[in-house]
């Protein structure tokens, strides 16, 4: 393009990408590029007055590059400085000046379509609508001289496309909408350059996209015809489906040259003549075997070709815009995978084949379901020998996927029916298939996958139970349906209904050799249920039972057995003078149950391992939650006919604790530790995987009996438990120390990594929690001397240094004045001692204090004193949470204080249940102390927003805090200034 600016001439060329290359000449000489750019774009705001436009060197010539999206807007409204006067002597100038505003208007108003030629080259571009009345007046021949490559209007089309993209698809949201509404515009771009893509007419292509309506009265389709009584081969044919009546299918034959043959209405002829060459080219490219040189689809299909068309070719044709008609049975058959079923023999589990333990073998026969047909092993082998993929079998077409058949073959080889399935396999298959049946989408089959990977390609292994095993497994899942056993004569207790069910359930699992976890809430009488179980099996046992429990409850077990079953002969294996060797074996000959502690079980592992115990019970079984430690390993090594775990909290923090208990009860049932972590713990704890949670609950349930106090069926008639949070401000001293401790921690965090960082965080966590209790725990000063305790003024001054302590003293005064008693839990031994000293002097009454160093004799004495039947015992009992939070019956108290929070609802509830349990006659008030503005309040808010692990197999522990970033730590620890 040439224009006159006084004696200056302007030149323009459009590149294939639509960019305009501009330069100027004056008196036959090139105008310097920078000067030319400043003059030409002095008033062009979109390019920031030319400053953003690139200068390029073309030989000795310097050109200014105007991006494609600016070309049409710039020439549609040429806004030059006033001294420029246009005088064009070139037709291309007039053509562009006339075309630019019209093309810009078309682009803005949405009069554009995808470019078919660009699509075939693998690009997405837009072009104007051919035949537009608005553009009819343009001189297209003169515009062709603008293209640098001299291709037909490629530069102008690219500039138009860039304008459309900027106007309509400049945002990610707009492009997402385009992908959603016209997916074929993107899906086909990978294969757009293929011959088949080029066989479309532009109108057909736009219609296939859905961009324009297809005006033809029919739609072409490929139809696969299956063999029948008249036709023995698979055949493929092209049909035209009437758009007004979908039932009308008109077969059409295509010659290799594109000519169409057949019978159709005359109105269809123009469309068929126009489109049949394209159909032929596209189909010949997509299905090379369809063309034998004369006519498409003249030859029948082999079974292999039919298989390939059903599974592969049809999908590719669909993605290429074809309609495909497959046999009606194919959709259902393609989704219906072969199923492998182990059919348990009729005798298994009956009198002729009793079962004991999860390793007991169950006889079975193989059954393979294909479609609606059920084959035995021999029939399946005969079917495989035919090596066909599509078979008409017993009146229906069957789809045989070689990959799935190979899985079936491998699985059958790995499991020999002559050896049998283990009861564990049968149980797990049955439980997980029940879970599938309970899903809304389940098809009612008992099945489970044998592989955790490639879910869509997994074969299903099913189990078909006989009536004996169905009844047995139903009883495992429904303890209330078991026939209740008679209560042993020697029991000195009136069992509640749920307690009779519990003792019956324990005995039922013993008969099968299956471990049992009795996980009732604290206070529901796990002890008396276990004692009843021991009495019931006393006569049949050749060796005594062994019960392992925490040291703190050894005396409690002695007294409870003496109280409920005085006929049981008890031996306590504990202390310095305990027996071993022959002396120990001699004692056992006249013993029904041996009581020992977890620590002693580790120390005397060799002695205890020599005996095959009648039953092995673990009280507070969460003590073996760490499967890797020596104590847990020692307990697992012991031999017993039956294993029982008693615990109110089978999970305290992590799912690995549940695995540890179950691996003690039924070794191998939940797999090895690493496999359990991968299959359940990680998906549930990290990703809250609901499917895995349901599966684990299903597997766990048969071996766990868990009843809660508030269950309607329990009918305990317990008084109410009233929980309240007591929010307390820090004192000025506590606040200053708290902020300094946080500042010190955050300064250290800048230079610490790995284990050192974790250690520093946990250390700071302890210091901050202790600081919320009392500053002395942090400053380590010797401030609570006997002299201070005896002086009321100095003692009061010490108390007021801690807002928590001051509040506790006031509340204890009030409840004691009303004749109530209380338990006070703290996790710090130093705080417990401080509370005992302060409250004892302040109230001038005895205060009990139990911690981990308290001897067994002193523990028993404290409990007896506090629980005095006449109510004359001390009214204040301070307990270390670890030492006194489990196994104790302290119903003399009707107030429970959590002076500092453990941050684990299950552990805190266990501690509360020392008072809120059977035998409690008064309402129990629970007071949870929380220091406002501190991490105590923030973590309490987090706990409120989550369900505990024992309720939903998910929870938390303090270790998660060590994984926080420095910014997150600062948010958690920093004192809220509002307090």
VOSE-102983 format. One record per residue (C-alpha): x, y, z. Coordinates in steps of 0.1 Angstrom, whole numbers, plus 5000, padded with zeros to 4 digits. Each point is the difference from the previous one (the first is absolute). Last residue first. Layout:
! residues N
XYZ;...
***
This chain:
! residues 979
492548935751;499550194968;503749974994;499749644990;503249845012;502149854972;500249625000;497749894972;500550304976;503849995006;500049634993;498150054968;502650264989;502949775009;498449714980;498149735019;501349645001;501050025037;496450075008;498949674985;501949825027;497650125027;497549734991;497049994976;497049804990;498349764975;498249665004;496650185002;498949995037;503249875016;502050254979;498250305014;497850224978;501450334990;499050375002;500050005038;503549875001;501250294979;498450255024;501649825029;503350044981;499550384999;499050035036;502949815014;502450184975;499350315020;497450274998;498049885029;501549735022;497749705000;498949795030;497649714993;497449955028;498049685000;496949985023;498749665008;496449965011;499749775030;499549635004;503149864984;500249635005;500549934962;502250274986;500650385000;502750035027;503049824984;498150074967;501450355000;503549854994;498849804971;498350304986;503350195001;501849724982;497349984972;499850384996;503750034994;501350355007;501549895033;498750335015;501250155033;498050025032;497549744988;497750015030;497449735008;497250065025;497749725013;502749805018;499249695021;499749824966;503749954999;500349664982;503549994984;501149834968;501250304981;500950375005;501949955033;503649944990;500050184966;497850295012;501950055032;497350015027;498950245027;497249875023;498150255022;497249905022;501949775024;498049705012;497150005025;497349924974;498849705019;501149764973;503650134999;500850054963;502850255007;501649785026;499849694979;501450184970;502950155021;500849665015;500149824967;502350264986;502349995031;500349624996;500850034963;502750265006;499550364989;502750094974;497650054972;497850245018;497350005027;499450305023;497449995029;499150325018;499450005038;498350315014;501250345011;498350154969;502850244991;502749775014;498849694981;499050204969;503550164997;502049685007;497849774977;499950264973;503850055000;500649625000;497749974970;501750294982;503449835004;498649674987;498750174969;497149844980;497350145024;496849855011;497950125030;497449775014;497350155022;497849955030;496750185009;499050105036;498750344991;503050185016;502149764979;498450124968;500650375008;503549975013;500949784970;498750274977;502050285017;503249805001;499649914963;499550374990;503250115018;501949704986;498950094964;500850375005;503549915011;502150265019;496950035023;500849675017;503550115011;498750335015;497349805018;502749775015;502050315011;497050145018;498849675015;503549925012;500449635006;500449924963;502750274996;502049875029;499749644987;501650124968;498150074968;502350244981;503049794991;500350164966;499849774969;499050304979;497849794978;498149795025;500050315023;498050204975;496949785007;497649804979;500150224968;503849995004;499949625000;498250004966;502450254986;503049805012;498649674986;499450164966;503450165000;501649665005;497849854973;501150284976;503749975009;499949624995;498450034966;502550264989;502949785011;498549704983;500050184966;501150364998;500950295023;501450354991;497050224995;498049795026;502250125028;498750364997;496449874999;500749805032;501550305019;497050224990;497549745011;501849975034;500150385004;496250024992;499249745026;502350155027;498250344996;496649855000;500749785031;501350305019;496950214990;497849725011;498549784973;496250024996;497949695007;497349824980;498249725019;498549764975;497049805011;498949644999;496949885018;499849625003;496449895009;499249725023;500349654988;496849804993;502149744984;497549924973;502549834977;497649974970;499650374997;503750054995;501150295023;502649805019;501649864969;500349654987;503049864980;500549644991;502949954977;500949694981;497250014974;500350384996;503650044989;499649894964;496950224994;501550305017;503149964979;498049994968;497950305010;503150215008;501649894967;496950134981;499850325021;503650104992;500950275026;503150094979;502849995026;498649785027;497749794979;502149954968;503349965021;498649765026;498049774977;501849834971;503550155003;500249995038;498449655000;502549884975;502950125021;498649855032;499349664986;496649904989;496850085019;499449635010;503749925003;499949915037;496549995014;499950155035;503650145001;499850124964;496650165009;501650205029;502950124978;497750094971;497950215023;503150185012;501150054964;496850194995;501550305019;499150205031;498149825027;498649704981;498649705019;498850245027;497849835025;502249705000;499949635008;501949784975;499349625000;502149724986;499049635000;502049675001;503150195012;503750044992;502050315010;502250164973;497550284994;500450125036;503850024996;499750194967;497850265016;502450055029;503050014977;498750294978;499049964963;496349945004;499550335018;496349975011;501049725025;498850215029;496850074981;498949665015;498850175031;499549645013;501749744979;498649655003;501749674990;497949695002;500749645009;503650085001;502649784982;502950055023;503750044992;499550364989;499250125035;503549915013;501950134969;498150335000;500750075037;501250354996;497650094973;497049855017;501250175032;499750344983;496649924986;498849905035;498949665013;496949815010;499949624998;496649834997;498649665010;502949885022;500749675017;502449864974;501450354994;501750005034;502149704990;501050174967;501250305019;502149795024;501549814970;501450314984;498950345013;498450155030;499450375009;501950145030;500950334985;496650104989;497349854977;498449664991;496750035018;498449665003;496249975001;497949695007;496450064987;497449905025;499750355014;498550114966;498450355003;501750155031;503349804999;500350074963;499350375005;502450025029;502949854981;499250194969;500150335019;503349915016;501649964965;498450324989;502950245003;502549754988;498450014965;498549664990;500949664987;497549725007;501149634996;497649715001;500849685017;500849664983;497949704994;496950214994;496649834996;499050065036;500850375001;498350094967;496950155015;501850165029;502550174977;497250144978;498350135031;503250175010;500350164966;496550135001;500650135036;503150204989;498450144968;497350155023;498550304983;502050255019;502450094972;498349964967;500049654985;503049894979;500049625005;502549904973;499749634991;502549754985;498649714979;500449645009;496549914989;498949895035;501850305014;498050234978;496749865014;501450035035;500750374996;496650054985;498249835029;502050225025;499050314981;496349904996;499849935037;501450355006;497550154976;497249855020;501350125034;501849755021;499049955036;503249925018;501649735023;500949764971;500749655011;496949854984;501150104965;497550224981;498249784973;501150084965;498050234978;499149874965;501750254977;497850254983;501350305020;503549924987;499050094964;503050014977;501649685013;496649845001;499550084963;503449854993;499049675016;496649984983;501550064966;502749765008;497649715007;497650104971;502749984974;502050304989;500650124965;503350204998;500950254974;503250104984;499650294976;502550074973;501750335000;500350214968;498050305011;501750025034;503550004986;501749945034;498749875033;499949644988;497749715009;496950204997;496949905020;496849814993;496749915014;497650114972;497050225006;500650244971;501350285022;499450354989;498150115032;502749855021;498949735025;500949724977;503650134997;500349995038;498749655000;502749914975;502650145024;498749785029;499749684979;503450024984;501550085034;498349705017;500849754973;503750114998;500349975038;498349665000;502849894978;499149884966;500649634991;503049784994;498349794973;498450324986;503550124991;500550375000;502850164979;499049814968;496550145003;501350355004;502349974970;497249864978;497550275011;502650274993;500649864966;496350004993;500050375010;502750084975;498549794972;496650195003;497349754991;496750164989;497149765000;497150004976;497049825013;498149674994;502149775020;503350154987;500350214969;503650085002;502050324994;503649985010;501049664987;502949785011;497949684998;502149855028;498750275024;496549864997;501249645008;501850135031;496950185011;497949684996;502649815021;500150255028;496250035004;498050254980;497150235009;498450194972;498350335004;502950194985;503049795008;500049875036;502949775009;499549755029;502949835018;499349755028;500550055037;501349845032;500750235030;503350005017;500550135036;502550275001;497650255015;499649775031;497949695005;497649864974;498049675002;499749794969;497549725004;497950185025;499550294976;502550284992;500749864965;497649714991;498250184972;503150094982;501050374997;499650134965;503150214992;498850244973;501850164971;498150264981;500450094963;499350364994;496750154990;500650354988;500749894964;497049775001;497650275010;501150234973;500249724974;496649855003;498350254977;502449934971;502150304991;498950314980;502750274994;499450364992;503250164987;501650325014;503649895001;499749925037;497349754991;502249854973;502849955026;497649845024;498649764973;503549904989;501149895035;497949765020;497149914976;502050044968;502949805013;497749725011;498350004966;503449994983;501149705022;496749824994;500650044963;498050274982;498049934968;501250154966;498350274981;500650265027;501250264975;499849914963;502749934974;503550015013;499549785031;499250305022;498849925035;503549895011;501250365000;497450115026;500650365009;501650104967;497449814979;497350145022;501150364995;500549984963;496749824994;498050245021;501650294983;499249864965;496449935013;499350365011;499050204969;498249714982;498249915033;498950365007;498650044964;498349655001;498150045033;496950174985;499849714975;499149755026;502449715005;501149684983;503749904999;503350094985;502550275009;503150114979;503150075021;502649854976;500349695022;496349934996;497650075029;496949805007;497150155019;497549845024;497050225010;499049995036;496650125010;499449955038;501450355007;497050164982;500450374993;503849994999;499949704976;503149795007;502349944971;501849665003;503649904993;500649635005;502249765021;499549635001;500649715025;499549674984;497449725000;497150194985;496649844999;500049845035;501950305015;503550154999;500350355014;499450324979;502250305007;498550334988;501950304989;497950325000;499150284976;497550265011;497050084980;497950304988;503250204993;499950365014;502749945027;499750285025;503250215005;502550005029;499049655012;503549884992;498749744975;498050284984;503150214996;501849714984;497149914977;499950374988;503750004994;499849684980;501649725019;502649784983;502950195015;499549855034;500349654986;503350084983;501650095033;501050365008;497450035027;501349705020;501150205031;497550274993;497049775002;499550045038;500250384999;497150104977;498349685009;499550135036;497750284987;498050125030;502449905028;503150114982;498450334991;498950065036;503549935012;501350254974;497650265014;501149935036;503750024991;499450354986;500750154966;497549794982;497550244985;501650334990;503649895002;499449684982;497850174973;502750264994;502749734997;497949814975;499550324978;503850065001;500549634990;497550044972;501850314987;503349825000;498749694983;498250204973;500849744973;503649925004;502450274986;502449925029;500350375010;496250044996;498850364991;499749924963;497049785008;498050315009;499650124964;498449674991;497550025029;498550324988;497350045027;496450064992;498849655010;501350045036;496850125016;497949754980;502049715016;500549734974;502849845020;499850065037;503250165013;502949785012;501149875034;503149805010;500849695020;503049824985;500849634992;500450064962;496649854993;498650255026;501650294981;498349894967;496749975019;500150355015;497650025029;497050244992;499550375002;497150265002;500350065037;499150375001;503650105008;501649804973;497550114973;500550375011;503849964998;499749844965;497950304988;502350265016;503149844985;498749924965;499650364988;503450125011;501549674989;498550024965;500950374996;503649935009;500149684978;498850224970;503350195002;500450384992;499050115034;500150365012;499750025037;501050325018;502049995032;500450345017;496949935021;501549725019;498649664990;496849835011;499349724975;496749865012;499549664984;503849984993;501049995037;497049785011;500849754972;503749985007;500050005039;499449635005;502749914975;502850195018;501450314982;503749944992;502050314990;502549934973;503850094996;501449934966;503649914993;499249635001;496749975018;500750145035;497250005025;498550285021;497549895026;497050205011;499650085037;501050374996;497750064971;497750245017;499349775029;499249734974;496350025008;500250395002;500950064963;500450384998;503750024992;499849674982;501250104965;502450275011;501749825029;500349674980;501650194970;502650175023;500949665015;500349834967;502150264981;498150114969;501249814969;501150214971;498250064967;499050355008;498549885033;499449645007;498049825028;499849675017;497349765012;499849625006;496549905010;499549685021;497449764987;501949675007;500649954962;501650355000;498250314987;502050264981;499750385003;501950294984;499550375007;501350274977;501450355010;500050304977;497250175019;498849695017;499049804970;498649655002;501349664987;498649665009;
***
